[in-house]
Amino acid sequence: MALTGKVAIVTGAARGIGQACAERLAREGAKVIVADRDEAGGERIAADIREDGGEAAFVSCDVSERLDVRNLLAATLETYDAIDLLVNNAGIIDDAPFLELSEAEFDRVLATNLKGAFLLGQAVARQMVSQVEAGAAPGAIVNMSSINAHFALPDHVAYSVSKGGLTQLTKAMALALAPHGIRVNAVAPGSILTPLLAEVAKDETMRRRILSRTPLGRLGRPEEIAGVVAFLLGEDAAYVTGETITADGGRMPLNYTVPVEKGGSP
Ligand code: NDP
């Protein structure tokens, strides 16, 4: 088990990609703090991990709230004494055309997707630096970006901007923390079959649109993103920092579209 004894915080871990990350890190031997604003869902995931023989605890946290972030840190240290790994995964999406996007909605999305990653990333990094200074091994951080850090969406402007910002946050944090040996990377998923996307992909037109831009011919699974996260957090990635790994079934290198079979599964 690659992460035995490490303490990991995963945000937005009550479902979807965050849940898969929490489960994977626990299977790799990490003690996992499941952090989410969904208390019932988060408690359930932590309990499931414990039932499967892993170590996990739930902490309620809205990552866009400074006091919640401070509480998350305190609760983690009270439970496990250290913080070695962080997955800044919590994310939300706006759903209005650019000309109708309100300031409040823009702020709401940026507050979770970008400011949240900054607030928690900085707080955890400060803790990691103090652990390094006390002689512990340096930690690692992964930010959950998106292919929309590169591809812009006119109906999800705040989301696209937030993910573009995460690319630079990842690079800047990596440079700032490199002198301490702490690594910071990002994963940029394509279309991943979380409950939300499963609903969207039931629509045949939408399914064809997505798959016509997916050379591997299927949606990704949350576990496939968790695998990249586990790699980036582990020793196999010891010389990787400031990097964003795209996991998108081949969308980024594709210029036009690929053929899609009618009525297949997503
Ligand atoms: P989901 O919507 O399935 O899950 C997100 C979880 O994060 C939910 O439990 C949600 O709680 C929680 N959350 C939202 N806002 C906050 C907050 N401010 N503080 C704490 N928890 C919060 O998302 P996915 O699993 O699909 O996506 C996870 C990440 O991956 C996001 O950053 C997303 O942008 C990124 N991503 C996803 C892709 C996909 O295809 N699914 C593609 C590319 C990137 P609640 O239920 O209360 O909202």
Residues whose N, C-alpha, C, O or C-beta is under 5 A from the ligand:
A	BS01	NDP	G12 A14 R15 G16 I17 G18 A35 D36 R37 D38 C61 D62 V63 S64 N89 A90 G91 I92 T112 M144 S145 S146 I147 P189 G190 S191 I192 T194 L197
